Amino acid sequence: MFGETIDMFESLQVTLLGMLVVFLVLMLLMTIIMIMEKIMYGAASRAKPPVSKIEAGKAPEPEKAGEAEDQGDELELVAVIAAAVAAGMGVQPDKLVIRNIVRQPETAPAWNITGRMDQMAKRLNG
């Protein structure tokens, strides 16, 4: 067993057998992951409520009662953003001209958002 010499053909057989075993196990893992994905996400997609369709050419009318309150909230949000940008740039807020504020969609995964929130909390508390 130990100390035996093997020729080139036998060593090639051992190498190829090892590679075959590795690739078979990888294919098995890939299959298991695909099955789990179909089970997990298949159940989630069935649980979604149907999306209502809006008729073409007709825009939904905004509510008149909450319009003034929403505008006040929007102005407050613009003021907070202007103050934050001014503080970051080191200038007075009245020197800034804000033309447009657009909310960007969140494309980061949930674990990324959670990690970012943890880091911010540690910086504020620590």
C-alpha contacts under 8 A as a table, 3 or more apart, distances in Angstrom:
res1	aa1	res2	aa2	distance
1	M	4	E	6.00
6	I	10	E	6.17
6	I	11	S	6.76
7	D	10	E	5.61
7	D	11	S	6.49
8	M	11	S	5.21
8	M	12	L	6.14
9	F	12	L	5.10
9	F	13	Q	6.28
10	E	13	Q	5.02
10	E	14	V	6.35
11	S	14	V	5.13
11	S	15	T	6.22
12	L	15	T	5.08
12	L	16	L	6.14
13	Q	16	L	5.23
13	Q	17	L	6.04
14	V	17	L	5.14
14	V	18	G	6.12
15	T	18	G	5.17
15	T	19	M	6.26
16	L	19	M	5.07
16	L	20	L	6.06
17	L	20	L	5.04
17	L	21	V	6.21
18	G	21	V	5.21
18	G	22	V	6.28
19	M	22	V	5.12
19	M	23	F	6.23
20	L	23	F	5.29
20	L	24	L	6.12
21	V	24	L	5.17
21	V	25	V	6.21
22	V	25	V	5.27
22	V	26	L	6.22
23	F	26	L	4.96
23	F	27	M	6.12
24	L	27	M	5.12
24	L	28	L	6.20
25	V	28	L	4.98
25	V	29	L	6.20
26	L	29	L	5.08
26	L	30	M	6.14
27	M	30	M	5.01
27	M	31	T	6.19
28	L	31	T	5.15
28	L	32	I	6.25
29	L	32	I	5.07
29	L	33	I	6.16
30	M	33	I	5.16
30	M	34	M	6.19
31	T	34	M	5.12
31	T	35	I	6.23
32	I	35	I	5.19
32	I	36	M	6.21
33	I	36	M	5.07
33	I	37	E	6.08
34	M	37	E	5.04
34	M	38	K	6.31
35	I	38	K	5.21
35	I	39	I	6.27
36	M	39	I	5.04
36	M	40	M	6.02
37	E	40	M	5.20
37	E	41	Y	5.80
37	E	42	G	7.59
38	K	41	Y	5.51
38	K	42	G	5.13
39	I	42	G	5.30
39	I	43	A	6.29
40	M	43	A	5.69
40	M	44	A	6.62
41	Y	44	A	4.94
41	Y	45	S	6.11
42	G	45	S	5.38
42	G	46	R	6.47
43	A	46	R	5.32
43	A	47	A	6.50
44	A	47	A	5.27
44	A	48	K	6.88
45	S	48	K	5.61
54	I	58	K	7.43
54	I	59	A	7.89
55	E	58	K	5.87
62	P	67	E	7.83
63	E	66	G	6.12
63	E	67	E	6.58
64	K	67	E	5.38
65	A	68	A	7.27
66	G	69	E	5.30
66	G	70	D	6.08
67	E	70	D	5.14
67	E	71	Q	6.19
68	A	71	Q	5.15
68	A	72	G	6.30
69	E	72	G	5.14
69	E	73	D	6.30
70	D	73	D	5.02
70	D	74	E	6.11
71	Q	74	E	4.99
71	Q	75	L	6.16
72	G	75	L	5.17
72	G	76	E	6.22
73	D	76	E	5.09
73	D	77	L	6.16
74	E	77	L	5.00
74	E	78	V	6.19
75	L	78	V	5.06
75	L	79	A	6.21
76	E	79	A	5.05
76	E	80	V	6.25
77	L	80	V	5.12
77	L	81	I	6.18
78	V	81	I	5.14
78	V	82	A	6.02
78	V	101	I	7.83
79	A	82	A	5.09
79	A	83	A	6.13
80	V	83	A	5.14
80	V	84	A	6.21
81	I	84	A	5.10
81	I	85	V	6.14
82	A	85	V	5.19
82	A	86	A	6.00
82	A	93	P	6.16
82	A	96	L	7.36
82	A	98	I	7.43
83	A	86	A	5.09
83	A	87	A	6.04
83	A	93	P	5.71
84	A	87	A	5.13
84	A	88	G	6.16
85	V	88	G	5.07
85	V	89	M	6.12
86	A	89	M	5.10
86	A	90	G	5.77
86	A	91	V	5.15
86	A	92	Q	5.90
86	A	93	P	5.23
86	A	96	L	7.22
87	A	90	G	5.04
87	A	91	V	6.52
87	A	92	Q	7.65
87	A	93	P	7.94
91	V	95	K	6.94
92	Q	95	K	5.51
92	Q	96	L	7.38
93	P	96	L	5.54
94	D	97	V	7.76
98	I	101	I	7.53
108	A	112	N	6.09
108	A	113	I	6.61
109	P	112	N	5.33
109	P	113	I	6.55
110	A	113	I	5.18
110	A	114	T	6.16
111	W	114	T	5.07
111	W	115	G	6.09
112	N	115	G	5.16
112	N	116	R	6.18
113	I	116	R	5.10
113	I	117	M	6.20
114	T	117	M	5.13
114	T	118	D	6.20
115	G	118	D	5.07
115	G	119	Q	6.23
116	R	119	Q	5.16
116	R	120	M	6.27
117	M	120	M	5.12
117	M	121	A	6.12
118	D	121	A	5.09
118	D	122	K	6.18
119	Q	122	K	5.14
119	Q	123	R	6.26
120	M	123	R	5.14
120	M	124	L	6.21
121	A	124	L	5.16
121	A	125	N	6.00
122	K	125	N	5.19
122	K	126	G	5.36
123	R	126	G	5.33
